[in-house]
């Protein structure tokens, strides 16, 4: 699997995939989507069109998880228990 780092446009992702596929048609391609990076927001369907096999969102998933942790800790601080944060 190849993970091209820091591509800055849909065109760059597409061209990279085309060039790799010419030389190594069976190579898996991974796209890394992270906010605050060089890569703009690209819909994951586009990566399928470009020939990528996998798209990861590591920072996004971490940020979402940490927001849930923050909400839990706020609830614990406010109520002294996690009871209201747990599913019923």
C-alpha positions as YAML, in Angstrom:
chain: A
units: angstrom
residues:
- id: 1
  name: UNK
  ca: [0.00, 0.00, 0.00]
- id: 2
  name: UNK
  ca: [1.29, 3.45, -0.89]
- id: 3
  name: UNK
  ca: [0.37, 6.53, 1.11]
- id: 4
  name: UNK
  ca: [1.19, 9.71, -0.83]
- id: 5
  name: UNK
  ca: [1.88, 12.44, 1.71]
- id: 6
  name: UNK
  ca: [0.81, 16.06, 1.44]
- id: 7
  name: UNK
  ca: [-0.96, 16.14, -1.91]
- id: 8
  name: UNK
  ca: [-2.67, 19.49, -2.37]
- id: 9
  name: UNK
  ca: [-5.53, 18.94, -4.81]
- id: 10
  name: UNK
  ca: [-7.87, 16.45, -6.41]
- id: 11
  name: UNK
  ca: [-5.76, 16.73, -9.54]
- id: 12
  name: UNK
  ca: [-2.62, 15.69, -7.67]
- id: 13
  name: UNK
  ca: [-4.38, 12.66, -6.17]
- id: 14
  name: UNK
  ca: [-5.70, 11.65, -9.55]
- id: 15
  name: UNK
  ca: [-2.37, 12.08, -11.35]
- id: 16
  name: UNK
  ca: [-0.51, 10.18, -8.63]
- id: 17
  name: UNK
  ca: [-2.92, 7.24, -8.90]
- id: 18
  name: UNK
  ca: [-2.65, 7.18, -12.70]
- id: 19
  name: UNK
  ca: [1.16, 7.16, -12.63]
- id: 20
  name: UNK
  ca: [1.40, 4.47, -9.95]
- id: 21
  name: UNK
  ca: [-1.15, 2.28, -11.73]
- id: 22
  name: UNK
  ca: [0.88, 2.47, -14.95]
- id: 23
  name: UNK
  ca: [3.89, 0.90, -13.23]
- id: 24
  name: UNK
  ca: [2.25, -1.11, -10.46]
- id: 25
  name: UNK
  ca: [-1.40, -1.83, -11.33]
- id: 26
  name: UNK
  ca: [-2.06, -3.99, -8.25]
- id: 27
  name: UNK
  ca: [-0.70, -1.58, -5.67]
- id: 28
  name: UNK
  ca: [-3.16, -0.43, -3.02]
- id: 29
  name: UNK
  ca: [-3.43, 3.32, -2.50]
- id: 30
  name: UNK
  ca: [-4.28, 5.07, 0.76]
- id: 31
  name: UNK
  ca: [-5.43, 8.68, 1.10]
- id: 32
  name: UNK
  ca: [-5.04, 10.46, 4.42]
- id: 33
  name: UNK
  ca: [-7.62, 13.17, 5.01]
- id: 34
  name: UNK
  ca: [-6.76, 15.44, 7.88]
- id: 35
  name: UNK
  ca: [-8.01, 18.88, 8.66]
- id: 36
  name: UNK
  ca: [-5.45, 21.65, 8.91]
- id: 37
  name: UNK
  ca: [-3.19, 19.95, 6.39]
- id: 38
  name: UNK
  ca: [-2.21, 20.70, 2.83]
- id: 39
  name: UNK
  ca: [-5.01, 18.59, 1.36]
- id: 40
  name: UNK
  ca: [-8.39, 20.28, 0.82]
- id: 41
  name: UNK
  ca: [-11.61, 18.55, 1.87]
- id: 42
  name: UNK
  ca: [-12.34, 15.93, -0.78]
- id: 43
  name: UNK
  ca: [-15.43, 13.69, -0.80]
- id: 44
  name: UNK
  ca: [-14.47, 10.06, -0.26]
- id: 45
  name: UNK
  ca: [-16.36, 9.04, -3.44]
- id: 46
  name: UNK
  ca: [-13.80, 11.01, -5.43]
- id: 47
  name: UNK
  ca: [-11.02, 8.80, -4.09]
- id: 48
  name: UNK
  ca: [-12.84, 5.75, -5.40]
- id: 49
  name: UNK
  ca: [-13.05, 7.44, -8.78]
- id: 50
  name: UNK
  ca: [-9.32, 8.17, -8.65]
- id: 51
  name: UNK
  ca: [-8.55, 4.53, -7.81]
- id: 52
  name: UNK
  ca: [-7.74, 4.74, -4.09]
- id: 53
  name: UNK
  ca: [-8.51, 1.69, -1.98]
- id: 54
  name: UNK
  ca: [-8.62, 3.29, 1.44]
- id: 55
  name: UNK
  ca: [-9.25, 6.72, 2.93]
- id: 56
  name: UNK
  ca: [-8.46, 7.39, 6.57]
- id: 57
  name: UNK
  ca: [-9.53, 10.30, 8.76]
- id: 58
  name: UNK
  ca: [-7.24, 9.82, 11.78]
- id: 59
  name: UNK
  ca: [-7.18, 13.33, 13.22]
- id: 60
  name: UNK
  ca: [-10.89, 13.88, 12.60]
- id: 61
  name: UNK
  ca: [-11.87, 10.69, 14.40]
- id: 62
  name: UNK
  ca: [-9.56, 11.56, 17.29]
- id: 63
  name: UNK
  ca: [-11.00, 15.08, 17.55]
- id: 64
  name: UNK
  ca: [-14.57, 13.74, 17.58]
- id: 65
  name: UNK
  ca: [-13.69, 11.16, 20.23]
- id: 66
  name: UNK
  ca: [-11.96, 13.79, 22.38]
- id: 67
  name: UNK
  ca: [-15.07, 16.01, 22.18]
- id: 68
  name: UNK
  ca: [-17.09, 13.14, 23.66]
- id: 69
  name: UNK
  ca: [-14.47, 12.75, 26.41]
- id: 70
  name: UNK
  ca: [-14.62, 16.49, 27.11]
- id: 71
  name: UNK
  ca: [-18.43, 16.37, 27.33]
- id: 72
  name: UNK
  ca: [-18.24, 13.44, 29.76]
- id: 73
  name: UNK
  ca: [-15.73, 15.22, 31.97]
- id: 74
  name: UNK
  ca: [-17.84, 18.40, 31.95]
- id: 75
  name: UNK
  ca: [-20.84, 16.33, 33.01]
- id: 76
  name: UNK
  ca: [-18.81, 14.64, 35.75]
- id: 77
  name: UNK
  ca: [-17.58, 18.00, 37.02]
- id: 78
  name: UNK
  ca: [-21.09, 19.50, 36.97]
- id: 79
  name: UNK
  ca: [-23.00, 16.54, 38.41]
- id: 80
  name: UNK
  ca: [-20.39, 14.63, 40.38]
- id: 81
  name: UNK
  ca: [-21.30, 11.42, 38.55]
- id: 82
  name: UNK
  ca: [-21.31, 10.04, 35.01]
- id: 83
  name: UNK
  ca: [-24.88, 8.76, 35.34]
- id: 84
  name: UNK
  ca: [-26.40, 11.29, 32.90]
- id: 85
  name: UNK
  ca: [-23.70, 10.60, 30.30]
- id: 86
  name: UNK
  ca: [-24.34, 6.86, 30.10]
- id: 87
  name: UNK
  ca: [-26.90, 5.35, 27.75]
- id: 88
  name: UNK
  ca: [-30.09, 4.17, 29.43]
...
